[in-house]
Amino acid sequence: MDRILVIRFSAMGDVLLATPVLRQLKENFPQAQIHFVVKQDFAEFIAACPDLDNIIVWQKNESLWALRQKIAAQSRKWDLILDLQSNLRSRILSWLVRAQPPPLP
């Protein structure tokens, strides 16, 4: 697994509570790059997490499509997308970005 995208847009406490998940992902997949999608207002709360390789910030007044383009600029291939937000917007974003299934043996 090379690239993991974690989505948690908002709620300061919930963003901070994502850190054990990030730690476990890094332990299980030490070679993977972990990218985290978060709203602008909450980016500083996750920035100190040592298990992240990149933070993708959803700016105020930025459309979901613009965010999708920003994510695609980071990578066209995601091995795993983990939606910790689980609302309509995050589900749509997960569908728009999509993880690539591993190749068949």
Secondary structure by P-SEA (a helix, b strand, c coil): ccbbbbbbcccaaaaaaaaaaaaaaaaacccbbbbbbbcccccccccccccccbbbbbcccccaaaaaaaaaaacccccccccccccaaaaaaaaaacccccccc
